[in-house]
């Protein structure tokens, strides 16, 4: 593609488990170089319950196919809770399923984070999330299977995604610093 056309470098198809959070879109465009664009699909998670997470997982392959029809270059699955719900290794399994469904390369949020941690040689971390503790516990187990230890963790206990979206950035920063 020619320079100046939207997505001339890369067109990413993003599967969000919730309605598209505006801050995630803003941060995406602040982080990527000019010429990288995204098209999004939202799934059904309204609250962080196992039933909602299972429903979202069921819809991810359909979402990958939909994004492929928009001529994206790759599929990126956003969201940690649905992946850690299924246990260790599910991030890679899901990436394979999405890739097969879309006929494109696919990556997951969780697998990308683990790859980044390995690249940075991180083996012990402190963790702060907006989630309930049971999700943090799953995340701790998932990371332990990858030989990454969580030494301290704080869960803010938020159940509904709309509440997470409304969380002011200073709250996340302050909780993370205290953890």
N, C-alpha and C positions, 0 to 999 in steps of 0.2 A: 504494500500500500504506500501511498505517497504521504510524505510528512505533512502534518497539518490536518489530516483526516482523523476523526475520533478513532482511537484504538489502533493507530497505524503501527505501533510497536507490539502491543499485546492487548487482547480483548479477553478478560477474565470473566467466567461465569461463576457467580457466587451463590451458593445455597445457604440462606439464612434460616435457622430453625424457628425464628420468630418474625413478626413484622420487621422490616428493615430499619435498624436503629440509625437515626441520622448521624450520630457521632461516629459510628463505624465508617460510614460513607465519607464523611469529612476527613477522618484520619487516613483512610485509604488514599484519597487524592493528595493529601499532604505528604505521604510517604513515597508514592510512586513517581517515576519520571514522567515528563510530558510524553504523550502518545500512548499511555496505558489507560485503558478504560475498563469499566465493569458493567455487566448486566446482572441483575439479581432476580432470584425467585425466593419467596417466603413460604415457610411451612406453617404448621398448625400449633406450635407450642405457645400456649397462653400462660401456663404456669408450669413450674418445674416439678411436675408429677411424673411418675413412671408411665402412666397411661398416655400422657401427652408426648413424652419422649419417644415411646414406642410408635405412636402414630406418625411422628415426624420421620423416624427412620424408615417406615414403610413408604413414605412419599419421596424419599431422596432420589431413588433411581428415576422415577417419573420426572422429577425436577431436573436431573442431569440431562435427560433426553430433551426436555423443553429448552434448556439453555443451549444445547447443541444446535437446535433449530434456529438460534439467533447468531450462528457463525462465531461462537466464542472459540478461543484457542485452547483453553483448559478449564477444568472444573475445580473449584475450591469450595469444600464443605466447611462452613463456619459453625462454631459451637462445640463446646467440650462436654456438657452434661449428657447428651444422647450417646456419645461415643463411649464415655466411661461407664455408662449404664450397662453396656454389653460386655465390659471387661477387657482385660489385657489383649492387645493385638487387634482389637476391632477397628481401630483407625486405619490400619493397613488393609484389612479385609474390606472395609467400606470403600476405600479409595479404589480398590480393584473392581468392586461392583459398579461404582459410579463410572469408572473408565470404560468398562464393558457396555454399560447402558448408553453412554454418550458417544462411544467411539473416539474418545479424546483422552489425553493425560488427565489424571485427577489426583488431588491431594486433599488431606483432611487437616483441620485445625490442630488436632491432637498430634498427629504424626509429624506435622511441621514444627510444632513446639518441641517435641522430643528430639528431632533432628537438630534444631537450633541449640538445645541444651547440650547435646553430644558434641557439636562443633565447638561450643564454648567450654567444653570439658567440665560442665556443672554436674556435681554429684550429690550435693546437699543444698537444699533451698528452704526458705520460709515462704509460706503461701497465704495470701489473703484473697478471698473471693466474696462476691455478693450473695452466693448460694447458701442453701441450708447445709448443715453439717453432714448429712448423709451423702450429699454430692461430693463434698470435700473428702470424706472417707473413701469413696470410690476412686476419686482422683489420686489420692495417696496410694491406694493399692495398685492402680494402673501404673503410676510412676515407679513404685517399688519393683514391679515386674520388669521395668526397664533399667533397674539398678540406680534409680534416682531416689534419694531419701528426703522426705519433708521433715524438718526438725521442729518447726512451729507452724501452726495453721490457725487462721481465723476465718470463720464463716459469718457473714452478716445476717444470715437467716432469711433472706428475701425469697418469697415463693412465686410471685408474679413478675413476669418479664417487664411489664410496663413500669413496675417499681424500680427495677434495675436500670431501665432507660432513664428514669428521672433522677437517679443518684448523681449528685454533684461530684465532679472530678476531685475536688479537695477531700471529700470523704474517703474515696478509694485511696488516695495518696496517704492520708493520715493513718488509715487502718493498716496499710501495707508497711508504713514506717514503724508502727507499734508492734507489728507481728515480728 
